């Protein structure tokens, strides 16, 4: 196994206080649906954002898949058989953009892909609870939170401050809900997050979970 990956697996074992058995865990990573070339735009009423989805994978999604496949191959080299699960962010359509056209599951992906639409819809009250309470202000490394906030703000078109901060809070509340759903076993037993995004994302995904119950993370290079 790649020495960098092995080091990350050992780090997870150290944090959780128990050996990490990849063959007994569900390795989960997240994919965002692809937006049109217009990206995120301000709605005509000026009260939110809208986005148009296109039926293909973004460059970023492909990079995340490639990282995951490289990890799976490296794990297999030392006898660790794992089948990662990709969580497809269909729910972004209604938690971020308040629209009804939902991105379809991508086809011909070499890993299992599941939509988060129904699980998020079933827990939408938790989403709004996290939006209001902002647990990431207490349960996360603030440096990571600020870096992720800056990254998100850089993606938004020119608009008023309140609108931009509302969008960031929605994204962060969605990340927090990710962690809760993972811990509930929604996407598989004994979940481990494959960190294919910035470390700040996985920090936010653990925002509502107590330290002893955080979802382990293997941050991929």
Secondary structure, 3 states (H helix, E strand, C coil): CCHHHHHHHHHHHHHHCCCCCHHHCEEEEEECCCECCCCCEECCCCCCEECCECCCCCHHHHHHHHHHHHHHHHHHHCCCCCCCEEEECCCHHHHCCCCCCCCCCCCCCCCEEEECHHHHHHCHHHHHHHHHHCCHHHHCCHHHHHHHHHHHHHHCCCCCHHHHHHHHHHHHHHHHHHHHHHHCCCCCCCEEEEECCCHHHHHHHCCCCCHHHCCEEEECC
